[in-house]
Amino acid sequence: MSAPAATPADRRRWAQYLADERAEANVYRRLAASKTGETRAIFEQLAAAEGRHEAHWLTLLGGEPPRMPRASVRTRMLGWMAGRFGTLFVLALTQQAEARSPYDTERFATPAMRADEKVHHEVVRGLAARGRRRLSGTFRAAVFGANDGLVSNLALVLGIGATGVSPQVVLFSGVAGLLAGALSMGAGEFVSVRSQRELLDATEPTTFGVQALPDLDIDSNELALVYRARGMPEDEAIDRARRAIAEAHAGRVPVRTGAIDIHEVVGGAWRAASSSFLFFASGAVIPVLPWILGLTGVPAVLVALVLVGLALLGTGATVGLLSGAPPLKRALRQLAIGFGAAALTYLLGLAFGVTLG
């Protein structure tokens, strides 16, 4: 394949693509090195696809460019993180990167390369989904706990402070709010998750009637009613019942496969409770820090607002990253909600007729 006529700017862009493809292949190889089985094979095939893209740009350039540019900061950061952080965090960032392929508008990229990038996005999304399911229960409790601690205790100290009480009262109120809220969150999360797991246990299919399957008539049996009761269409239920009975008559007990572990999605009650307690406490201590350090009045309030604002931006961005959504949008939404609640509580404190300081 001969290189088409191209400007120096085109060749510089090809060289940059080459550097980025090599770096992205390295990310997938590093992720593959930490995995086994099917997941490892998927990462290796993703790395091989990036290698094909690399070969395309090498062909257009006519070989290695005299001066190889560095890969983009984003790609180099992913490579660094691949060997140091959890796979889910790296996959979430990679998912966003694959969604912004430059090949959609690149006339020198082949249609196959454009299609590869779109498919890679779905593959990475699927791999990340596994980690998100395992993390969802504990992560939900942690995020909810941290944000509740930040917002509720900021609202508490601002509301108390707006009534004109002494700094000591504001401090004690903040510490009391931290302890009460953390204990309440932990206990509530434990009860919530345990109850949800028990409810799901009650709705899961059982093996209660498995031993009776060989005695059922293959042409006239009520096993189809079991499948219909679970929401399966009548024709499909009858066909599945026939196959299950045939398996049982042959001495093979049918086994359900392919189901998502619902307990994996819900998470563990103790993990959720401990995460909620610890993250609520870590979030709730931040608004109280200025008073702990001896600040009072308006300076304490301003420092508390800055610290809580940074924390809200951080938690919102983290949620955005791990969910594959734009982190800035999630961060600003978290900040607006948190400060909105705190502002309302402060105004309620001012309604008592006493101003801060």
SVG drawing of the C-alpha trace seen along z (x, -y; Angstrom):
<svg xmlns="http://www.w3.org/2000/svg" viewBox="-51 -40 66 82">
<polyline fill="none" stroke="black" stroke-width="0.4" points="0.0,0.0 1.6,-3.3 1.2,-6.3 -1.2,-8.9 -0.1,-12.5 -0.2,-14.2 0.9,-17.5 3.5,-17.7 0.6,-18.3 -1.0,-15.0 2.2,-13.2 2.6,-14.7 -1.0,-13.6 -0.3,-10.1 2.8,-9.9 0.7,-11.1 -1.9,-8.4 0.9,-5.8 2.2,-6.9 -1.3,-6.8 -2.1,-3.4 1.1,-1.9 0.3,-3.4 -3.3,-2.1 -2.1,1.4 0.2,1.2 -2.7,0.3 -4.6,3.4 -1.5,5.6 -0.9,4.4 -4.6,5.0 -4.3,8.5 -1.3,9.3 -3.3,8.9 -6.2,11.2 -6.8,14.8 -9.1,16.8 -11.7,15.1 -11.0,11.6 -7.3,11.9 -8.1,13.1 -10.4,10.2 -7.7,7.7 -5.1,9.4 -7.4,9.2 -8.1,5.5 -4.3,5.0 -4.0,6.9 -6.6,4.7 -4.7,1.6 -1.6,3.2 -3.4,3.4 -4.2,-0.3 -0.6,-0.9 0.5,1.0 -1.8,-1.1 -0.2,-4.4 3.3,-2.8 2.4,-1.9 1.2,-5.5 4.4,-6.9 6.6,-4.5 8.2,-3.3 9.2,-4.7 9.1,-8.6 12.4,-10.3 11.0,-11.9 8.3,-9.9 6.0,-12.2 4.9,-11.3 1.5,-9.7 -1.2,-11.9 -1.3,-12.8 -4.6,-10.9 -3.2,-7.7 0.1,-7.9 -1.9,-8.4 -4.0,-5.3 -0.8,-3.3 0.5,-4.5 -2.7,-3.7 -3.2,-0.3 -0.4,1.1 -1.4,-0.7 -5.1,-1.1 -8.2,1.2 -9.2,2.4 -12.7,0.8 -11.2,-2.7 -9.0,-2.3 -11.8,-0.7 -14.1,-3.6 -11.5,-6.1 -10.8,-3.9 -14.5,-3.7 -14.7,-7.5 -11.5,-7.5 -12.9,-4.9 -16.1,-7.0 -14.1,-10.0 -12.4,-8.3 -10.6,-10.8 -11.1,-8.4 -14.7,-9.5 -13.4,-12.6 -10.0,-11.3 -10.1,-10.8 -7.0,-8.6 -8.5,-6.1 -10.2,-3.0 -13.9,-2.2 -12.7,0.9 -10.7,-1.2 -13.7,-3.4 -15.8,-0.4 -13.1,1.1 -13.2,-1.9 -16.9,-1.8 -16.9,1.9 -14.0,1.4 -16.2,-1.1 -18.9,1.5 -16.3,4.2 -14.8,2.0 -18.2,1.0 -19.1,4.7 -16.0,5.4 -16.5,2.4 -20.1,3.5 -18.9,6.6 -16.9,4.6 -19.7,2.0 -22.1,4.8 -19.7,6.1 -19.0,2.6 -22.5,1.2 -23.8,2.1 -20.8,0.9 -20.0,-2.0 -23.6,-3.3 -23.4,-3.2 -20.0,-4.9 -21.0,-7.7 -24.3,-8.2 -22.7,-8.2 -19.9,-10.7 -22.3,-13.1 -24.8,-12.9 -22.1,-13.6 -20.8,-16.6 -24.2,-18.2 -26.0,-17.4 -23.2,-18.5 -22.4,-21.6 -26.1,-22.5 -26.1,-21.8 -23.1,-23.9 -24.3,-26.8 -27.8,-26.6 -26.6,-26.6 -24.0,-29.3 -26.6,-31.5 -28.5,-31.6 -25.6,-33.5 -24.6,-30.8 -21.0,-30.5 -18.3,-28.7 -18.2,-26.0 -21.8,-25.2 -21.3,-25.0 -18.4,-22.6 -20.2,-20.4 -23.3,-20.4 -21.1,-19.4 -19.4,-16.5 -22.8,-15.3 -24.2,-15.4 -21.2,-13.4 -21.6,-10.6 -25.4,-10.5 -25.4,-10.6 -22.7,-8.0 -24.3,-5.5 -27.7,-6.1 -26.4,-5.7 -24.5,-2.5 -27.5,-0.9 -29.9,-2.0 -27.7,-0.7 -27.3,2.7 -31.1,3.1 -31.8,1.9 -29.3,4.3 -30.2,7.2 -33.9,6.7 -33.3,6.4 -31.3,9.6 -34.0,11.5 -36.6,10.2 -34.5,11.3 -34.0,14.7 -37.8,15.1 -38.2,14.3 -35.4,16.5 -36.3,19.8 -35.6,22.9 -34.7,26.5 -37.7,27.7 -39.3,29.8 -36.1,31.0 -36.3,34.6 -39.9,34.9 -38.9,34.0 -38.2,37.6 -41.7,38.6 -43.4,35.9 -45.0,36.8 -43.0,35.2 -46.1,34.4 -48.4,33.3 -46.7,31.7 -47.1,28.6 -43.5,27.6 -44.5,25.2 -46.7,23.4 -43.6,22.7 -41.9,21.0 -45.1,19.1 -45.4,18.0 -41.9,16.4 -43.1,14.4 -42.1,16.6 -44.5,16.7 -46.6,19.9 -45.0,21.4 -41.5,20.8 -42.4,22.1 -43.8,25.4 -40.7,25.9 -38.4,25.3 -40.4,27.6 -40.2,30.4 -36.4,30.0 -36.1,30.0 -38.1,33.2 -36.2,34.9 -33.0,34.0 -34.4,35.4 -35.6,38.7 -32.0,39.1 -30.7,38.8 -29.4,35.2 -30.7,32.6 -31.1,29.2 -29.1,26.4 -29.9,22.7 -27.1,20.8 -26.4,17.3 -28.2,15.5 -26.7,12.5 -25.9,12.9 -28.4,10.5 -26.6,10.6 -23.5,9.4 -25.5,6.4 -27.0,5.7 -23.7,6.2 -23.1,7.4 -24.9,5.9 -21.8,5.6 -19.7,4.1 -22.5,1.6 -23.0,0.6 -19.3,0.2 -18.7,-1.8 -21.7,-4.0 -20.5,-4.6 -16.9,-5.4 -17.7,-7.5 -20.4,-9.5 -17.9,-10.2 -15.2,-11.2 -17.5,-13.5 -19.1,-15.0 -15.8,-15.9 -14.9,-18.2 -17.4,-21.0 -16.3,-20.9 -12.6,-21.2 -12.4,-25.0 -14.0,-25.1 -11.7,-22.2 -8.7,-24.3 -10.0,-27.3 -11.5,-29.4 -14.8,-31.3 -17.4,-33.4 -17.2,-34.2 -13.6,-32.9 -14.8,-29.5 -17.8,-29.5 -15.8,-30.4 -13.2,-27.7 -15.9,-25.1 -17.6,-26.1 -14.3,-25.8 -13.4,-22.4 -16.9,-21.0 -17.1,-22.4 -13.8,-20.6 -15.0,-17.4 -18.4,-17.5 -16.6,-18.2 -14.3,-15.2 -17.1,-12.7 -19.2,-13.9 -16.3,-13.5 -15.4,-10.1 -19.0,-8.9 -18.9,-10.3 -15.7,-8.6 -16.7,-5.2 -20.1,-5.3 -18.5,-6.3 -20.2,-9.7 -18.6,-13.2 -16.9,-13.8 -17.3,-17.6 -21.0,-17.5 -21.5,-15.1 -19.1,-17.2 -21.0,-20.4 -24.3,-18.7 -23.1,-17.4 -21.8,-20.8 -25.1,-22.5 -27.2,-20.0 -24.9,-20.2 -24.6,-24.0 -28.3,-24.4 -29.3,-22.3 -26.7,-24.1 -27.9,-27.5 -31.5,-26.7 -30.6,-25.6 -28.6,-28.7 -31.5,-30.9 -33.7,-29.0 -31.2,-29.8 -31.3,-33.5 -35.1,-33.4 -34.7,-33.3 -33.5,-36.9 -29.8,-36.6 -27.1,-37.1 -23.8,-35.2 -20.9,-36.7"/>
</svg>
